[in-house]
Amino acid sequence: MNLKKLSIILSVILIVFASSTNISSARNISAPTSGNVYVNDLELIDNRMYLLIKSIIKEDFDKDQVSKDVKYLESLIKTLDDKTAKINQEDIEIALSIQAVLNYYKISIISIKKYIIDKNPDDLISSIISYSIGSNSSTNLRKFLVKAG
């Protein structure tokens, strides 16, 4: 009975997750220009997070590959975090917005690491929710940056 409830909860979360992600954005990464460096970095991180979450949802994921993907994502996040730290004071709102998105991704990665160790479905759910919030925020921020750019 408990397994049935868990599978129903995971199914609902997967449906919400799948319907809230923009799959087409994974194919549309343009070459960076001076005005859209942050947009491209956010898009790259978002796409990599999506692929990581998608690979973990499969029950037979490779722990070594997931670990490599997590380290790569952490380096991408740190690089963008460092870039935003150098934004001038006039654009501090942009830096804070980017860092807020990155914090959701960091929370998602922490939950992924816990899920890999413990196989606790709550950690997987937490990871998906954090990623979903970060992805939606990232999409809105990228739209704003492109319009302002």
N, C-alpha and C positions, 0 to 999 in steps of 0.2 A: 504494500500500500504506500509506503514511504517513497519507494522508487518511482511509483506512478505520479505522485505529487511533484517530485523533483523533476521528472521529465516534462510535466505540464508547465511548470514554472520556467524551465529552461527554454521550452518551445515558445512561450509567450515572449520571453526576453529576446530570443533570437529573431522573432518576427519584428519586434520593435526595433531592434538593432539593425536588421536588414532594411527596414523601411526608412530609417533615419539617415542612412549613409548615402553618400553620393558616389556611386560606383564609377560613373563616367569621369570623375575628376582624376581617377588613377591613370587615365590614358592621356590627359591633357596637361602635361608638364612642359611649360615653355622655357626657352633659354632665359637665364636671368639677365635683367637689365638693372641699371642703378636704382630705378624706382620700384622694382618689384622683387628685390632680393628677399625681403621678409615674407612676401606672399609665396614665393617659390619654396623657401625653407619650410614654412608652415604646411604647404601642400605636400611636400616630400615626407615630412614627419607624419602627417595625417594618413597618407597612403601606406606608409610602412607600418603604422599602428594597426590600420585596418587589416593588412595582410597577416600581421602577427596574431591578432585576435581571431581571425578566420582560421588560421592554422591550429590554434589551441582548441578551438571548438571541436575539431576532429579529435576523437578520443585516442587515436594512435599517433599522436604527434611525436616528433623526435626531440627529446630534451636537449641534446647538444645543439641542434639547429636553433631551437627557441632561445637557448642561452646566448648564442652568437647574435641572433636578431635583437635580443634585449640589449646587449652591450652596444651594438651598432646604434640602436635608437637612443640609448643614453648619451652616446657621443654626439649624435645629431642635436639632441635637446640641449646639451651643454654648450655646443657651438653657437646655437641660436641664442641661448641665454647670455652668452658672452657678448654677442653682437648687440643685443638689446641694452646691455649695460653701458654701451658706448654711445647710445642715442643722446642727442643734445636735449637740454632742458625744455625746449619749446615743444618737443614731441614726446614728452614723458608719458602722456596718456597711451600712446601707441606701445611704448615699451612695457608699461604695466599691463596692458591688454594681452600682449604676446606672452608675457610671463604668467598671466593667469591661465591661459590656454595650456602652456607648457606644464603648469602645476597639475592640471587634470590628467595630462598624459603621464606625468611622474607617478601620480596616485594609481593610475591604471597599471603601470609597470610593476609597482610594488605589489599590487594584488595578483598580478600574473606570477610573480616570483613565489608568492605564498601558495598559489594554486598548484604550481608545479611540485612543490614540496609536499603539501598536505592533501592535495586532491579534494579540498573542501569546495563544494559548489558555490557557497556564499562568496568565496574569493573570486571565482570566475564571474559571478553576477556583478560583484562590485567593480571588477575590472571593465566589464562591458559597459556598465552605467557610466563610469568615469570617462572612458573613451568616448562614449556617445555624447556626453555633455561637452567634452573638449572639442570633439569634431564639429558639433553644431556651432560652438563659439568660434572655432577657427574659420569655418565657412563664412560666417557673418563678418568676421574681422577682415578676411581676405577680400570680400566684396567691398567693404568700406575702404580698404587700402587701395584697391584698384580704382575706385571712383575718385578718391582723393589724389591718387598718384598722378 
